[in-house]
Every structure is written in structure tokens, then in C-alpha cells.
Amino acid sequence: MVSESSPKEKQSLSPAALKEQLQTILEKIQSNKDDSPLTNLKLNENLVDEIEQLVRDLEKVNPNPQPLLHATSLLNGKWLLQYSTAREIRRLSSLPLNLKVGKVYQEIDVENKSFFNLAFVRHPLGLISGSVKVTASFEPAPEDTEKRINVNFDKRYLSIEKIFSINTPKLNPFKVVSANNPQGRIPSLEITYLDETLRIGRGGDGSLFVLKRV
């Protein structure tokens, strides 16, 4: 058991207490795993449900329900992805060549309406380490300019930073390609909770993202 709070107790918790409870659960799970973001792929179903309920409770008390109008400064900066149900994040658990994903960051530049996602990867035997960086631009979605953004992915940078612990600056990056945007739809994200240290978002396909400021 990660938490012994009943549903009624959770509903009566303050936003700060809900946030603390969510962070406690995520950090406790993370302490038993590697640095990669947590996903619903390998977690116990009851635990996934508990995380989802805490997220929904937080979304109901979002202190900035119109983040694109009144809280853009809070979006700026570097965020660490803690938990996600998105397919593209779940796929990171099965990389080729036995590579393992580490921490995944997102850095947002509101003034230039741009961001990049940065995922670190390494071989468990220390043979190689590197990163994958994806750049993108965004703008408020016409149908919801208060909290939803449309995203256009731009470039994908593949980098090898070390081979056998030897720095490889000439391979950083070793390949730059166009990023793939989904066919037939515009990628979007609804910002459903935002404060100084925590951000929650829902993708256009309903996927969940929980990030903390670093």
C-alpha cells in the first residue's frame, strides 16, 4: 500500500495536500526503478487508478485555469517528466540495442513559442550514452485559447555523448532529421493544472503527462 487515504479523505484534502500525496506516490515508485519516466504500462492497476484519481482531484482545484492568458510565466523553464500514459513515452521502455532511457526533460520558451524534449539514453553496461532531442513550436489552439496548445514538431537530434566513457563531441549530434508529426491530426495539449512547481497536461488522445519543475 502506497497510500491509506480513503476516497472521502482525498476529496477533503487541500490542493497542497493532494499535490504532496501525488509526489509522495511518484517518488516512492521511482526510488525502486531507474531514472526513466513512470508509465501505466508496468504499474499495478490499483496504483494507476490512484494516480489518476489524485490527478483528477488536482485538476478540479487548478489555481490557474486559464494558463495561456494569465500564467504564461509559470510555463517557462525546465520540467522533468515524472509520469505519462502517452504511447510515445511507453515505447521508450523497449529501445533497440538494449538501450535504456533515463530522465526526460522539457524546456519551454514562451516568448518564442517553442520548446524541446530531451531524453537521455544509455547502455546498461556503459558501452554508450547519448540523447534524443526534439524541437517544436506551439501556439494557442483556436478552439481553446485559454489552456490548449497546438504543437508542430520540427527537428530530431540524435547524439552520442560517450563511448566507453570517452567523450565524443563530433557525434553530438551525429544525425539531424525532420520530426514526424501525426498524419491527419494536429498534436495538441491541454494544460489542466499549473502552479510554480507542478504541471499536468492531457494530450489530444487523452494521454496524461505529469511534470515537475527542476
Residue pairs with C-beta under 8 A, 6 or more apart in sequence:
2 24
2 25
2 28
2 29
2 47
2 50
3 21
3 24
3 25
3 50
5 13
5 21
7 53
10 18
10 21
10 53
10 54
10 57
11 57
13 21
13 57
15 58
15 61
15 63
18 54
18 57
18 58
18 61
19 58
19 195
19 198
21 54
22 51
22 54
22 55
22 58
22 210
23 198
23 212
25 47
25 50
25 51
25 54
26 38
26 51
26 82
26 83
26 210
29 38
29 43
29 47
30 38
30 82
34 100
34 102
35 102
35 103
35 120
36 92
36 93
36 100
36 101
36 102
36 103
36 104
37 81
37 82
37 83
37 84
37 89
37 92
37 101
37 103
37 104
38 82
38 83
38 84
39 83
39 84
39 85
39 89
39 90
39 93
40 48
40 51
40 85
40 90
41 90
41 93
42 93
43 51
51 83
52 208
55 193
55 200
55 208
55 210
58 193
58 198
58 200
59 192
59 193
59 200
62 192
62 193
62 194
63 194
63 195
64 70
64 71
64 74
64 194
64 195
65 146
65 147
66 146
66 147
67 74
67 75
67 146
67 147
67 191
67 194
68 140
68 145
68 146
68 147
68 148
68 149
68 191
69 145
69 146
71 194
72 110
73 110
74 194
74 195
74 196
75 108
75 110
75 191
75 194
75 199
76 108
76 109
76 110
77 107
77 108
77 213
78 105
78 106
78 107
78 213
78 214
79 105
79 106
79 107
79 108
79 199
79 211
79 212
79 213
79 214
80 103
80 104
80 105
80 211
80 212
80 213
80 214
81 89
81 103
81 104
81 105
81 106
81 209
81 210
81 211
82 210
82 211
82 212
83 208
83 209
83 210
84 90
84 207
84 208
84 209
84 210
85 207
85 208
86 203
86 205
86 207
86 208
86 209
87 205
87 207
89 104
92 101
92 104
92 119
93 101
95 101
95 121
97 123
98 123
98 124
99 121
99 122
99 123
99 128
100 121
100 122
100 123
100 124
101 119
101 120
101 121
102 119
102 120
102 121
102 122
103 119
103 120
104 117
104 118
104 119
104 120
105 117
105 118
105 119
105 214
106 115
106 116
106 117
106 118
106 211
107 115
107 116
107 118
108 114
108 115
109 115
113 137
113 138
113 139
114 135
114 136
114 137
114 138
115 135
115 136
115 138
116 133
116 134
116 135
116 136
117 133
117 134
117 136
118 131
118 132
118 133
119 131
119 132
119 133
120 129
120 130
120 131
121 129
121 130
121 131
121 132
122 128
122 129
122 130
123 129
126 164
126 165
127 163
127 164
128 160
128 162
128 163
128 164
129 160
129 161
129 162
130 158
130 159
130 160
130 161
130 162
130 171
130 172
131 157
131 159
131 161
132 156
132 157
132 158
132 159
133 156
133 157
133 159
133 173
134 153
134 154
134 155
134 156
134 157
134 179
135 153
135 154
135 155
135 157
135 179
136 151
136 152
136 153
136 154
136 179
137 151
137 152
137 154
138 149
138 150
138 151
138 152
139 149
139 150
140 146
140 148
140 149
140 150
141 148
141 149
141 150
141 188
144 190
147 190
147 191
147 192
148 188
148 189
148 190
148 191
149 188
149 189
149 191
150 186
150 187
150 188
151 186
151 187
151 188
151 189
152 181
152 186
152 187
153 179
153 180
153 181
153 187
154 178
154 179
155 176
155 177
155 178
155 179
156 176
156 177
156 178
156 179
157 173
157 175
157 176
158 173
158 174
158 175
158 176
158 177
159 171
159 172
159 173
159 174
160 168
160 171
160 172
160 174
161 167
161 168
161 171
161 172
162 168
163 171
181 187
185 204
186 204
187 203
187 204
188 203
188 204
189 201
189 202
189 203
189 204
189 209
190 201
190 202
190 203
191 199
191 200
191 201
192 200
192 201
192 202
193 199
193 200
194 200
196 213
197 212
197 213
198 210
198 211
198 212
198 213
199 209
199 210
199 211
199 212
199 213
200 208
200 209
200 210
200 211
201 208
201 209
201 211
202 208
202 209
203 209
